[in-house]
Amino acid sequence: IEIEGKEIKTLYVEPLLTSSGIGASLLEFAIETFEVDYLWALEKNTRAIEFYKRHGFICTNEKIPEEGTSEFLVKLIRK
């Protein structure tokens, strides 16, 4: 996990270890320790967006292009 200020910049779990609770533990640690309250997720990564929603984040109407691609990032904030 990479945190900058109140933003989660990166949260990565090795694919072999997904659905093991590691991502949830990292996210809860970031919330409790650093009071993170927003992040950007790849718009097409619905699995990640649903994960963040389950942990109290909601999608905003903010969207920015992902640098070097034709994809977009959406902003999620903590309720």
WOUR-V908557 format. One record per pair of residues at least 6 apart in sequence whose C-alpha atoms are under 8 Angstrom apart, sorted by the first residue. I is the first residue (numbers start at 1). J is the second residue. D is the distance in whole Angstrom. If there is no record, write none. Layout:
I|J|D, I|J|D
This chain:
1|8|7, 1|9|8, 1|10|5, 1|11|4, 1|12|6, 1|26|7, 2|8|6, 2|9|5, 2|10|5, 2|11|6, 3|9|5, 3|10|7, 3|30|8, 3|36|8, 5|34|8, 5|36|7, 6|34|7, 6|35|6, 6|36|4, 6|37|6, 6|38|7, 7|36|5, 7|37|6, 7|38|5, 7|39|5, 8|30|8, 8|36|7, 8|37|8, 8|38|7, 8|39|5, 8|40|8, 9|39|6, 9|40|7, 11|23|7, 11|26|8, 11|27|8, 12|23|7, 13|22|7, 13|23|6, 24|55|8, 30|36|6, 31|37|7, 36|78|8, 37|77|6, 37|78|5, 38|57|8, 38|75|7, 38|76|6, 38|77|4, 38|78|6, 39|75|6, 39|76|5, 39|77|7, 40|73|6, 40|74|5, 40|75|5, 40|76|6, 41|48|7, 41|49|7, 41|73|5, 41|74|5, 41|75|7, 41|76|7, 42|66|8, 42|71|7, 42|72|6, 42|73|4, 42|74|6, 43|49|8, 43|71|7, 43|72|6, 43|73|5, 43|74|6, 44|71|8, 44|72|8, 52|58|8, 52|76|8, 56|78|6, 56|79|6, 57|76|6, 57|77|5, 57|78|4, 57|79|6, 58|76|5, 58|77|5, 58|78|6, 58|79|7, 59|74|7, 59|75|6, 59|76|4, 59|77|7, 60|74|7, 60|75|6, 60|76|6, 60|77|7, 61|74|8, 61|75|7, 62|74|6, 62|75|6, 63|72|6, 63|73|6, 63|74|5, 63|75|6, 64|72|6, 64|73|5, 64|74|7, 65|71|6, 65|72|4, 65|73|6, 66|72|5, 66|73|6
